[in-house]
């Protein structure tokens, strides 16, 4: 484990794309071409990206990849026939570990339809009580559970910044929660989304996830699951589906992060830059939803915080992931590893699926600001913990902002 570096030398994190190389170019081309073909075959949707123009169309409307391109891709170990329905249905773990470090996220129009969004599972990330024993830094007694309260519809009127992140993993279609945050490079016109690192990258035993997309104010009217069976896309995603064209998390999460046990949890945060699936109307995400939260990277000590409100879409039982919930509590301290920053912990009964959801506290200026995000909780529920945002988190955030500063 590494300790956090001072703010002036904080590492800026890793991102979902690297410098171009022949292998990367081949992966990118395979992604765009293969996903274009399977999207059209599976329902007539078209994938975005220039590479789609390189695929020939047959008389039956299906997309065919030229044989010479297929052969070139196979030279790099890529068989596009294995890519199905816009996601890697046949994930080979060794291939994933090798190739996912060089990942782009091409838009696949219509992939995230109401059924696929509704059926997405939560990426379970729990800790056992035994993980918290011993001298591991400052840990307060576990808080009393706080019952999560349903946000009354419409969600947009109460929490316009909240939404869901969807993605594909080797285990299947997954879902997290997320928050629209401000972009210093584009005041009033942000396209930045804050979530957990484990919602974009699997950590030390995996790579970048696929088909990452954000749906703000998911199920804005708070319809129960049975009423969503025949819902339209506009009903479940009234502010559109926004694809992640860049994702970045911390080096520490990538090097240390684990599915269970809390490994890397102190650095479990990520920033996604998004773009509208349908090309949009020229408005940014912030303009579209009408709000974005500032991020407080000088996270106050626990004693200086009277209350934190966590927001998310819990998907594991007894919840079903279709409705928005909140917990409000005075935070305590949790240390998984004394070499890493101590985390915030609150009582809350929200479960998996709420991961990545924003934690908001009132700042010294009297205004709300994002101070953390849901990272871990016990297998039995009852509390949640989130990283305190310092220099490393600001490095990730600033890096994404600066990358798109002139766009």
C-alpha positions in Angstrom: 0.0 0.0 0.0 1.2 3.5 -0.7 0.5 6.5 1.4 -1.1 9.6 -0.2 1.3 12.1 -1.6 1.1 15.8 -0.9 -1.2 17.7 -3.2 1.6 19.4 -5.1 3.0 16.0 -6.2 -0.2 14.0 -6.3 -0.3 11.5 -9.1 -2.9 12.2 -11.7 -4.3 8.7 -12.1 -4.7 6.5 -15.0 -7.1 6.9 -17.8 -9.1 4.7 -20.1 -7.0 5.4 -23.2 -3.3 5.5 -23.8 -1.0 6.9 -26.4 -1.6 5.4 -29.8 0.3 2.3 -30.8 -0.2 -0.2 -33.6 -1.9 -2.6 -31.2 -4.1 0.1 -29.8 -5.1 1.2 -33.3 -6.0 -2.3 -34.1 -8.1 -2.7 -30.9 -9.8 0.6 -31.6 -10.6 -0.4 -35.2 -11.8 -3.8 -34.1 -14.0 -2.2 -31.4 -15.6 0.3 -33.8 -16.1 -2.2 -36.7 -17.2 -5.2 -34.7 -19.6 -3.2 -32.5 -21.1 -1.5 -35.6 -21.7 -4.9 -37.2 -23.2 -6.5 -34.1 -25.4 -3.5 -33.3 -26.9 -3.5 -36.7 -27.4 -7.3 -36.7 -29.1 -7.3 -33.3 -31.6 -4.6 -33.9 -30.7 -2.0 -36.6 -28.9 0.4 -34.2 -25.8 2.1 -35.6 -22.6 2.6 -33.8 -20.9 5.9 -33.8 -17.3 6.6 -35.0 -15.5 7.1 -38.3 -14.5 3.4 -38.5 -18.1 2.4 -39.3 -17.6 3.9 -42.8 -15.0 1.2 -43.5 -17.5 -1.6 -43.2 -19.4 -2.6 -46.3 -23.2 -3.1 -46.3 -24.7 -6.1 -47.8 -28.1 -6.2 -49.5 -29.8 -7.5 -46.4 -28.7 -4.5 -44.4 -26.1 -6.3 -42.4 -22.6 -4.9 -42.0 -19.7 -7.0 -43.3 -16.1 -6.4 -42.2 -13.7 -6.7 -45.2 -11.5 -9.8 -45.1 -8.2 -7.9 -45.3 -9.2 -5.9 -42.2 -10.2 -9.1 -40.4 -6.8 -10.7 -41.2 -4.9 -7.6 -39.9 -6.9 -7.7 -36.7 -6.2 -11.4 -36.2 -2.5 -10.7 -36.5 -3.0 -8.8 -33.2 -4.9 -11.7 -31.6 -8.3 -10.1 -32.2 -11.1 -12.2 -33.6 -14.0 -9.9 -34.2 -16.4 -12.8 -34.6 -16.2 -13.2 -30.8 -17.6 -9.8 -30.1 -21.4 -10.0 -29.8 -24.2 -7.5 -29.4 -21.9 -4.5 -28.6 -20.2 -6.2 -25.6 -17.7 -8.9 -25.1 -20.1 -11.7 -24.4 -17.3 -14.3 -24.5 -14.8 -12.7 -22.2 -11.5 -14.4 -22.0 -9.9 -13.3 -18.8 -6.3 -13.4 -20.1 -7.2 -11.4 -23.2 -9.1 -9.0 -21.0 -6.2 -8.4 -18.7 -3.9 -7.9 -21.7 -6.1 -5.7 -23.9 -8.3 -3.7 -21.4 -5.3 -1.5 -20.5 -5.6 0.0 -24.0 -9.3 0.7 -24.1 -11.6 3.1 -25.9 -15.4 3.3 -25.5 -17.2 3.6 -28.9 -20.8 4.7 -28.8 -23.3 2.0 -29.7 -26.6 3.6 -30.3 -29.5 1.9 -28.6 -27.3 -0.6 -26.7 -28.6 0.7 -23.3 -32.3 0.1 -23.9 -34.8 0.0 -21.0 -34.6 -3.8 -20.6 -30.8 -3.8 -20.5 -30.7 -0.9 -18.0 -33.4 -2.4 -15.8 -31.6 -5.8 -15.7 -28.1 -4.5 -14.9 -26.6 -6.0 -11.7 -24.6 -4.3 -9.0 -20.8 -4.8 -8.7 -20.8 -6.2 -5.1 -17.9 -4.7 -3.1 -18.2 -5.7 0.6 -15.9 -6.0 3.5 -16.1 -8.5 6.4 -15.9 -7.5 10.0 -12.6 -9.2 10.3 -11.1 -6.7 7.8 -11.5 -3.9 10.4 -9.7 -5.5 13.3 -6.3 -4.6 14.6 -4.3 -1.4 14.7 -5.1 -0.1 11.2 -5.3 3.6 11.9 -8.2 5.5 13.3 -11.5 3.7 13.3 -14.6 4.7 15.3 -17.2 2.2 16.5 -19.5 1.1 13.7 -22.5 3.5 13.4 -26.0 2.5 14.0 -27.8 1.6 10.8 -29.8 4.5 9.2 -32.7 3.4 7.1 -32.4 4.6 3.5 -35.3 6.9 2.5 -36.8 6.9 -0.9 -36.5 10.2 -2.8 -39.9 11.4 -3.8 -40.4 11.9 -7.5 -39.6 13.6 -9.6 -35.9 12.9 -8.8 -34.7 15.7 -11.0 -36.6 18.2 -8.9 -34.8 17.0 -5.7 -31.4 15.7 -6.9 -30.8 16.8 -10.5 -27.1 15.8 -10.4 -27.8 12.1 -9.6 -28.0 9.2 -12.1 -26.8 5.7 -13.0 -23.7 4.5 -14.6 -24.0 1.3 -16.8 -21.2 -0.9 -18.0 -20.3 -4.4 -19.2 -17.9 -6.6 -17.2 -16.8 -10.2 -17.6 -19.5 -11.0 -15.1 -22.2 -9.4 -17.2 -24.1 -6.1 -17.4 -23.5 -3.9 -14.3 -24.7 -0.7 -12.8 -23.5 2.0 -10.3 -24.6 5.4 -9.2 -22.9 8.7 -10.1 -23.1 12.5 -9.8 -22.8 15.4 -12.3 -19.9 17.6 -11.1 -18.7 21.0 -12.2 -15.8 21.4 -14.7 -13.4 24.4 -14.0 -12.5 24.5 -17.7 -16.1 24.9 -18.7 -18.1 26.9 -16.1 -21.8 26.2 -16.4 -21.2 23.7 -19.2 -19.7 20.6 -17.5 -19.6 17.1 -19.1 -18.0 15.5 -16.0 -19.5 12.7 -14.0 -18.1 11.5 -10.6 -18.3 7.9 -9.5 -16.3 5.1 -7.8 -13.1 3.7 -9.4 -14.6 0.2 -9.2 -17.4 1.3 -11.5 -14.9 1.9 -14.4 -12.0 -0.4 -13.7 -11.7 -3.8 -11.9 -8.6 -2.9 -10.0 -5.5 -5.1 -9.6 -7.0 -8.2 -11.1 -8.7 -6.7 -14.1 -8.9 -3.9 -16.5 -11.2 -1.2 -17.9 -14.9 -2.0 -18.3 -16.8 -1.7 -21.6 -19.7 0.3 -22.9 -19.6 2.8 -20.0 -22.6 5.2 -20.1 -24.5 7.5 -17.8 -28.2 8.1 -17.5 -29.1 11.2 -15.4 -32.3 11.1 -13.3 -32.8 7.4 -14.2 -36.6 6.6 -13.8 -37.2 10.2 -12.9 -40.9 9.5 -12.0 -40.0 6.8 -9.6 -42.0 4.1 -11.2 -41.9 0.7 -9.5 -40.2 -2.2 -11.3 -43.4 -3.8 -12.6 -44.4 -0.5 -14.3 -41.1 -0.3 -16.0 -41.5 -3.6 -17.9 -43.0 -1.7 -20.9 -41.4 1.7 -20.3 -39.9 3.7 -23.1 -36.3 4.8 -23.2 -37.4 8.4 -22.7 -39.2 7.3 -19.5 -36.2 5.6 -17.9 -33.6 8.1 -19.3 -35.5 11.4 -19.7 -32.3 13.4 -20.1 -30.7 11.0 -22.5 -27.9 8.5 -22.4 -24.4 9.9 -22.2 -21.4 7.8 -23.2 -18.1 8.0 -21.5 -15.5 9.1 -24.1 -12.9 9.2 -21.3 -12.6 7.7 -17.9 -9.9 8.1 -15.3 -9.2 6.7 -11.8 -6.3 6.7 -9.4 -3.1 4.7 -9.9 -3.7 3.4 -6.4 -7.1 1.9 -7.3 -5.6 0.2 -10.4 -2.7 -1.2 -8.4 -4.4 -2.1 -5.2 -8.2 -2.3 -5.8 -10.0 -5.6 -4.9 -13.5 -6.9 -5.2 -13.8 -7.5 -1.5 -11.9 -6.7 1.7 -11.6 -3.0 1.1 -8.3 -3.0 -0.8 -7.7 0.3 -2.5 -11.0 1.8 -1.0 -9.3 5.0 0.1 -8.6 5.8 -3.5 -11.8 4.4 -5.0 -13.0 7.3 -7.1 -13.2 8.1 -10.8 -14.1 10.9 -13.2 -15.9 10.2 -16.5 -16.1 12.7 -19.4 -19.3 12.1 -21.3 -20.9 12.9 -24.6 -24.5 12.5 -25.7 -25.3 9.2 -27.6 -27.5 10.9 -30.2 -25.1 13.8 -30.9 -27.2 16.1 -28.7 -28.4 19.6 -29.3 -25.2 21.4 -28.5 -25.9 21.6 -24.8 -23.6 20.1 -22.2 -24.6 17.6 -19.6 -24.8 20.4 -16.9 -27.0 22.5 -19.1 -29.2 19.6 -19.9 -29.9 18.6 -16.3 -29.6 22.2 -15.1 -27.1 21.6 -12.3 -23.7 20.3 -11.3 -22.0 20.0 -7.9 -18.7 21.5 -6.9 -16.1 19.0 -5.5 -14.4 19.7 -2.2 -10.8 18.4 -2.3 -10.0 19.8 1.1 -12.2 17.3 2.9 -12.8 18.4 6.4 -12.0 16.2 9.4 -14.9 14.1 10.7 -15.2 16.4 13.7 -15.8 19.3 11.3 -18.7 17.6 9.5 -22.2 17.7 11.1 -23.9 15.7 8.4 -23.3 13.9 5.1 -26.1 12.9 2.7 -25.4 9.8 0.4 -27.5 9.3 -2.7 -27.8 6.3 -4.9 -29.8 3.6 -6.6 -29.3 0.5 -4.4 -29.8 -2.7 -6.5 -29.0 -5.6 -4.2 -31.9 -7.0 -2.0 -34.1 -5.7 -0.5 -33.8 -3.0 -3.2 -34.2 -3.5 -6.9 -32.1 -0.7 -8.4 -35.0 1.1 -10.0 -35.6 3.9 -7.4 -33.4 6.6 -5.9 -32.6 6.6 -2.1 -30.7 8.7 0.4 -29.1 8.3 3.8 -28.2 11.2 6.1 -25.9 10.8 9.1 -23.0 12.3 11.0 -19.9 10.6 9.7 -17.4 8.6 11.7 -13.9 7.4 10.8 -12.9 4.1 9.1 -9.3 2.9 8.4 -8.8 -0.2 6.3 -5.0 0.3 6.2 -3.2 2.7 8.5 -0.9 3.7 5.6 -3.9 5.0 3.6 -6.1 8.0 4.3 -8.9 7.4 6.8 -12.3 7.1 5.2 -15.7 8.6 6.1 -18.3 6.1 7.4 -22.0 6.6 7.9 -24.9 4.5 9.0 -26.9 3.5 5.9 -28.9 0.5 4.7 -28.3 1.1 1.0 -26.7 -1.9 -0.8 -24.7 -2.6 -4.0 -25.7 -0.5 -6.9 -25.4 2.6 -4.7 -21.7 2.4 -5.3 -20.2 5.6 -6.8 -23.2 7.7 -5.6 -22.3 11.1 -4.3 -21.8 12.1 -0.7 -22.7 15.7 -0.2 -22.0 18.1 2.8 -22.5 21.8 3.3 -19.3 23.7 3.0 -18.0 26.7 4.9 -19.8 28.9 2.3 -23.1 27.3 3.2 -23.4 25.6 -0.1 -23.5 21.8 -0.9 -20.4 20.2 -2.3 -19.4 16.6 -3.2 -17.0 15.4 -0.5 -16.9 11.6 -1.2 -18.7 8.7 -3.0 -19.9 5.3 -1.9 -17.1 2.8 -2.0 -17.7 -0.1 0.4 -20.1 -1.5 2.9 -20.4 -4.7 5.0 -21.8 -7.9 3.5 -24.8 -7.5 5.9 -25.4 -3.8 5.1 -25.9 -1.2 7.8 -23.2 1.3 6.9 -21.3 2.7 4.0 -17.8 4.1 3.7 -16.3 6.5 1.2 -12.9 8.0 0.5 -12.0 11.5 1.7 -11.0 13.5 -1.4 -7.6 15.0 -1.3 -4.6 15.7 -3.6 -4.8 12.4 -5.6 -8.5 12.8 -6.2 -7.9 16.4 -7.4 -5.2 15.2 -9.7 -7.6 12.8 -11.4 -10.3 15.5 -11.7 -7.9 18.2 -13.0 -6.4 15.9 -15.5 -9.8 15.0 -17.1 -10.8 18.7 -17.0 -7.6 19.9 -18.7 -7.8 17.2 -21.4 -11.1 18.6 -22.7 -10.4 22.3 -21.8 -10.2 23.4 -25.4 -13.0 21.3 -26.8 
